[in-house]
Amino acid sequence: MTISPVMNSRSWLPSLGKRPSGRLRLFCFPYAGGGASLFHPWSELVSPEIEVCPVQLPGREARLSEQAFSQMDTLLDPLVDILLPYLDRPYAFFGHSMGALISFELARTLRRKALSLQPLRLIVSGRRAPHLPNRHPPTYHLSEADFIAELRRLKGTPEAVLQHPELLHFLLPFLRADFALCETYSYTPEPPLACPISAMGGLQDSEAPPEDIAAWNKQTINAAFKLRFFAGDHFFLHKEQSALLRALTQDLLNDLYNTA
C-alpha cells in the first residue's frame, strides 16, 4: 500500500516524549479496531521508569483519513523505520490480539535485519501462539450484515457503534482491514526469540483459550517466560487493567534491574 501523507513519528507515536526520564520504552499495539487511546491511561498506572508509547496505526482516531494496512508484510518495514530512532534505550513490546501478532513479527523483523537491539521483553495478550492454526474461518470478507454479527459476537465494539449506521459505514473498511491482516497472516517457522516472553490470557476467552496462550513458550529460548491468566473473555484487559499492569510492570522492572 501507499504510505500515508506524512509518515512522521508524531503521527505514529503521539505520546512519545511525555516521560523523558523513563528508563524503558514500552511500545503498545492495539487489538483490531483499537487505537492509541486504549493505552493513554497506562502512563499514570505503571512505574515512572516506564515510558508508555502507544503506536497509532493508520486508519483510526487521528489517522482515520488514512488507509489501514491489511497485510502484515506491508506494515512491518514502515514500523521498523518509525521505531528505530527510539530504540536507543531498553524497550519492550506489548500487544493485545492483533497487536500481539504485530509485536511478535516486528521483533522477528528486527532480528532478520541484523539489528542487535532486541526487545527487553515481548508481552503478548489475548492471542493464540502464532504457530497454531486459526480455530475459526476468515470473516473479513463477509457481507456487511454477517461482519457486523461477528463484531457483536466478539464483544469488542460498543453496541452504540453497531447501532449507528452512518458511523459503521465510516468504520467498517478499517475494521475489515484489521481482520484481514490477522486472518491472512501466514506463520513462517524461524528460530525462537532470545528475548523473554510474557503471555497473558483471559480464562473465559474462546478466541484464545489457555492452552493456545501457553503455547507462546515455544517462541522463546529464554527461561524467563511468564504465563498469566485473568478473569474475563477476549477483552479482559479492560476490566482487569490494574492486575495486568501490575504483572507487566513487575516483569519489565525485573528485566531492567537484571540487565542494568
RAVEN-V600603 format. One record per backbone hydrogen bond with DSSP energy under -0.5 kcal/mol. NH is the residue of the N-H (numbers start at 0). CO is the residue of the C=O. Records with the same first field share a line. If there is no record, write none. Layout:
BEGIN
NH->CO + CO
END
This chain:
BEGIN
6->4
7->5
10->7
11->7
12->8
15->12
17->14
19->16
21->18
22->48
23->48
24->89
25->50
26->24 + 91
27->25 + 52
28->93
33->30
37->34
38->35
39->36
41->38
42->38 + 39
43->40
44->41
45->41
49->46
50->23 + 48
51->49
52->25
54->27
55->11 + 53
56->54
58->62
59->56
62->59
63->60
65->62
73->70
74->70 + 71
75->71
76->72
78->74
79->75
80->76
81->77
82->78
83->79
85->82
86->83
91->24
92->120
93->26
94->122
95->28
96->124
98->95
99->96
100->96
101->97
102->98
103->99
104->100
105->101
106->102
107->103
108->104
109->105
110->106
111->107
112->108
113->110
114->109
115->113
117->115
119->90
120->90
121->195
122->92 + 120
123->121 + 197
124->94
125->199
128->211
131->128
141->138
146->142
147->143
148->144
149->145
150->146
151->147
152->148
153->149
154->150
155->150
156->150
157->155
160->157
161->157
162->158
163->160
164->162
167->163
168->164
169->165
170->166
171->167
173->170
174->170
175->171
176->172
177->173
178->174
179->175
180->176
181->177
182->178
183->179
184->181
188->186
192->218
195->119
197->121
198->196 + 225
199->123
200->227
202->229
203->231
204->201
205->203
211->208
212->208
213->209
214->210
215->212
216->213
217->214
218->215
219->216
220->192
224->221
225->196
227->198
229->200
235->232
237->234
238->234
239->235
240->237
243->239
244->240
245->241
246->242
247->243
248->244
249->245
250->246
251->247
252->248
253->249
254->250
255->251
256->252
257->253
258->254
259->255
END
